[in-house]
Amino acid sequence: MSPEMAAMVQAMRQWLAQAGLPPSQVAEMVFDAIRQEKFYILTHPTTKQGVQLRMEDILQERMPTDIFQAGSETAIPVERWLTGLPVRRVPARQEIGQ
């Protein structure tokens, strides 16, 4: 892995630890989906945009669209994508032991 990619992966891990959903909330969503017999569980409203774009790329037999690419007519601004994600209030490591 290149140093740039390693830095990006590390930044994403840090962001997810701060902005990700608490495991208890994800578990509740999973149990609700099981009760409702749902197969897919989209934990964030903005995820649907990415899934839709990915499926359109597949059906059009084109390379995957970079949803963060500036200047792309299909680009989703990072700020808009991230604002749909709930802010995590408790660091992940504190919750694991509970």
Secondary structure, DSSP 8 states (H G I E B T S, - for coil): --HHHHHHHHHHHHHHHHHS--HHHHHHHHHHHHHTT-S----STTHHHHHHHHHHHHHTT-----TT-TT-TT---HHHHHHTS----S-HHHHHT-
